[in-house]
């Protein structure tokens, strides 16, 4: 099979291309192994952040509506709080659905159940508080009855015309308002003490026995209603503490989910870095191999081409100068360089005995113009036949 220079160069470039493809394939394989986990990591992280933000927003709205209800007593806020609690539970289960089939699935399911349980506890506690507030405001023994009792007591005192008793009653009402507005715990004891002083001043006042008994009875009724309000407030605060703790539990669990997700993300990124580093080592190894093999191929190919051509060039210069004793290095092969080296045959013929016998006409025609002139000068100087060949 004849292998030409073009084919040799084509094979050399083909080997280089093959090694380059191996390097690129190794890099692509390493990067493809990183692409999938990295995309899943960022996608899940983004979706999880969205779900967590939704839970936080729903919880914030529930707390805001709760405070509006406590301030205004509008029962429409109760239904709105229930809607926000339902959203929290729905978004919590959506949070778990994002991690199905991934790492820590059971742990995330437990967190979802934890958030749902706290949401139910929060809702239950808030409804209990709403019932207590309704009872406090409009139920039997609530604020409405307290205010009605206070007006009846105030009317009875005003009818007596006793200034000291009226002053005592005004101090009692002011202490009552301080408690209802600011929830001053000390106001409870002060109000009980003021009621005692009030009843003492009633006994000292120049009033009939029946009037004194009626005023003191109404003062006792007022004191009982006030203490009932205090008991209701204590129950409300206790229940508020329960569902407030539930809300804080939801917030704490959200923080734990964020911390777990951050840890999982860091682990995934560390694995990605490891794969990148491994891929880089493989690429560098293939690149070094490619450079080595390519450099070797280039060296041997250039050597195989340059040596015979260089030898031919030197021999041609010597022959042109008339030196026929130079032996040309003959390269064996079927390529263009091998064919060119067949010029060594005529060179050997120039040194054969036929030169001495003057039979040079056949070989002479193969020489160049410079070679003919050089041979002519040699013949003339040696005294041989000086006739120019036709």
Buried (B, 14 or more C-beta within 10 A) or exposed (E): EEEBBEEBEEEBBEBBEEBBEBBEEBBBEBBEBBEEBBEEBEEBBEBBEBBBEBBBBBBEBBBBBBEBBBEEBEEEBBEBBBEBBEBBBBBBBBBBEBBEEEEBEEBBBEBBEBBBBBBBBBBBBBBBBBBBBBBBEEBEBBBBBBEEBBEBBBEBBEEBEBEEBBEBBEBBBBBBEBBBEEEEEEBBEBBBEBBEEBBEBBEEBEBEEEBBEBBBEBBBBBBBBBBBBBEBBEBBBEBBEBBBBBBEBBBEBBEEBEEBBEEBBEEBBEBBEEBBEEBEEBBEEBBEEBEEBBEEBEEEBEEBBEEBBEBBEEBBEBBEEEEBEBEBEBBEBEBEBBEEBEBBEEBEBBEEEEBEEEEBEEBBEEBEEEBBEBBBEEBEEEEEEEEEEE
